[in-house]
Amino acid sequence: MVERINYEQLPQIVGPYVHATKHNQTLYISGLTAYGTHAQSSDICAQTQEILNQVLTILELEKRSRSDIVKVTIFVKDITMLATIRQELFQFYEGNLPACSLVEISQLIHPDLLIEYEAVVAL
């Protein structure tokens, strides 16, 4: 059985998807961005902090910890900006580094957005 979840605490979704789905003891978090938040028109650091706060909100609501993050995919508009957010990511994971794919893309759903982050979490 698949459970589809939208979290009231996160920015509202306007597209044909949900914040996350649960299946077989796994939580799949959709691509999160700073869209619709105070950080939307900010730099990549502020957008990354907003996204990681959204991930923390989901983990708290699901009664999980950062160490339960198994795999992430990070989409960035400029791969050279990775060095700018690398330390934030290391701090966020608290030593529990997940498997990760990093992909440079030409654009996201809004021109202000610089980064999108999706995750798989073990339940």
C-alpha positions as CSV (number, residue, x, y, z in Angstrom):
1,M,0.0,0.0,0.0
2,V,1.2,3.5,-0.9
3,E,0.5,6.4,1.4
4,R,0.5,9.9,-0.2
5,I,1.3,12.8,2.2
6,N,1.1,16.5,2.1
7,Y,2.4,18.3,5.2
8,E,0.5,21.4,6.3
9,Q,3.7,22.8,7.8
10,L,5.4,23.0,4.4
11,P,4.8,25.4,1.5
12,Q,1.6,24.4,-0.3
13,I,1.9,22.3,-3.4
14,V,0.4,23.7,-6.6
15,G,1.5,20.9,-9.0
16,P,0.4,17.3,-9.6
17,Y,2.4,15.7,-6.8
18,V,2.6,15.3,-3.0
19,H,5.3,16.2,-0.5
20,A,6.1,12.5,0.1
21,T,5.0,9.0,-0.3
22,K,5.4,6.0,2.0
23,H,5.8,2.5,0.8
24,N,7.4,-0.6,2.3
25,Q,9.0,1.1,5.3
26,T,10.5,3.8,3.1
27,L,9.6,7.5,2.8
28,Y,10.2,9.2,-0.5
29,I,10.4,13.0,-0.2
30,S,9.6,14.9,-3.4
31,G,12.0,17.6,-4.6
32,L,11.9,20.4,-2.1
33,T,12.7,24.0,-3.0
34,A,12.5,27.4,-1.5
35,Y,9.5,28.2,-3.8
36,G,6.9,30.2,-2.0
37,T,9.1,31.0,1.0
38,H,11.0,34.0,2.2
39,A,14.2,32.4,0.8
40,Q,12.9,32.1,-2.8
41,S,14.7,35.1,-4.2
42,S,17.7,34.7,-1.9
43,D,21.1,33.1,-2.6
44,I,21.8,29.4,-2.7
45,C,22.8,29.3,1.0
46,A,19.5,30.7,2.1
47,Q,17.6,28.4,-0.2
48,T,19.6,25.4,1.0
49,Q,18.9,26.3,4.7
50,E,15.2,26.7,3.9
51,I,15.1,23.3,2.2
52,L,17.0,21.5,5.0
53,N,14.6,23.0,7.5
54,Q,11.7,21.5,5.4
55,V,13.5,18.2,5.5
56,L,13.8,18.5,9.3
57,T,10.1,19.3,9.6
58,I,9.3,16.1,7.7
59,L,11.7,14.0,9.8
60,E,10.2,15.4,13.0
61,L,6.6,14.7,11.9
62,E,7.6,11.2,10.8
63,K,9.5,10.7,14.1
64,R,12.7,10.0,12.2
65,S,16.2,11.4,12.5
66,R,18.8,12.7,10.0
67,S,20.6,9.4,10.3
68,D,17.6,7.7,8.6
69,I,18.2,9.6,5.4
70,V,19.4,6.9,3.0
71,K,19.8,8.7,-0.4
72,V,19.5,12.2,-1.6
73,T,19.5,13.8,-5.1
74,I,20.5,17.5,-5.3
75,F,19.8,19.5,-8.4
76,V,21.7,22.8,-8.8
77,K,21.6,25.4,-11.5
78,D,25.4,26.1,-11.1
79,I,27.6,23.2,-10.1
80,T,30.3,25.6,-9.0
81,M,28.1,26.7,-6.1
82,L,28.5,23.3,-4.5
83,A,31.5,24.5,-2.5
84,T,29.2,27.3,-1.1
85,I,26.7,24.8,0.4
86,R,29.0,21.8,1.2
87,Q,29.7,22.8,4.8
88,E,25.9,23.2,5.4
89,L,25.3,19.8,4.1
90,F,28.1,18.2,6.3
91,Q,26.6,19.9,9.4
92,F,23.1,18.9,8.5
93,Y,24.0,15.2,8.2
94,E,25.8,15.2,11.6
95,G,28.2,12.5,10.4
96,N,25.5,10.2,8.9
97,L,26.3,10.8,5.2
98,P,23.7,9.5,2.8
99,A,24.3,8.2,-0.7
100,C,24.0,11.2,-3.0
101,S,23.7,12.2,-6.6
102,L,24.4,15.8,-7.6
103,V,23.0,17.0,-10.9
104,E,23.5,20.3,-12.7
105,I,20.4,21.4,-14.5
106,S,19.5,24.4,-16.7
107,Q,16.5,25.6,-14.7
108,L,14.0,24.7,-12.0
109,I,10.3,25.4,-11.8
110,H,10.8,29.2,-11.1
111,P,13.8,31.3,-12.3
112,D,14.5,32.4,-8.7
113,L,15.3,28.8,-7.6
114,L,18.9,27.7,-7.5
115,I,18.6,24.3,-5.8
116,E,16.2,21.4,-5.4
117,Y,16.6,18.5,-2.9
118,E,14.9,15.1,-2.8
119,A,15.5,12.3,-0.3
120,V,14.7,8.7,0.6
121,V,14.3,8.0,4.3
122,A,14.3,4.6,6.0
123,L,11.3,4.1,8.3
